[in-house]
Amino acid sequence: MQENEDQKQFFRDLGTSVEEAIGEVRGFEENYQAWMAGISEKLHGYAAQDFAAAFVFARNLSQVSDFNEFTRIQIAYIENSSQLFFNHAQDLAMTYAKLVLGAVTPPAFHLPG
């Protein structure tokens, strides 16, 4: 009789534990979707900036009159593209760092005394 009650209690506790685990995973999944939507929006913005710079470069190339001007325009485009890349990389790294720091809860620190 007692063994039967122990088994029932075991399965009730197991069910409760599984429900809690599913709830935690669900919360993670909802946060992940929100984070991915934000990242997707950022990446879309980066691509828009890159394409805008490329169109300006193409427009400038269409007005070139000599090789020196072509070289100057190409160097300016390379510099601009490099700066955009580094700005995007820095912004994405900061976003990721904030995500990681927000996901990790540091242990409580108590001073002796």
Stockholm file with secondary structure:
# STOCKHOLM 1.0

chainA/1-113         MQENEDQKQFFRDLGTSVEEAIGEVRGFEENYQAWMAGISEKLHGYAAQDFAAAFVFARNLSQVSDFNEFTRIQIAYIENSSQLFFNHAQDLAMTYAKLVLGAVTPPAFHLPG
#=GR chainA/1-113 SS CHHHHHHHHHHHHHHHHHHHHHHHHHHHHHHHHHHHHHHHHHHHHHHHHHHHHHHHHHHHHTTCCSHHHHHHHHHHHHHHHHHHHHHHHHHHHHHHHHHHHHHCCCCCCCCCC
#=GC SS_cons         CHHHHHHHHHHHHHHHHHHHHHHHHHHHHHHHHHHHHHHHHHHHHHHHHHHHHHHHHHHHHTTCCSHHHHHHHHHHHHHHHHHHHHHHHHHHHHHHHHHHHHHCCCCCCCCCC
//
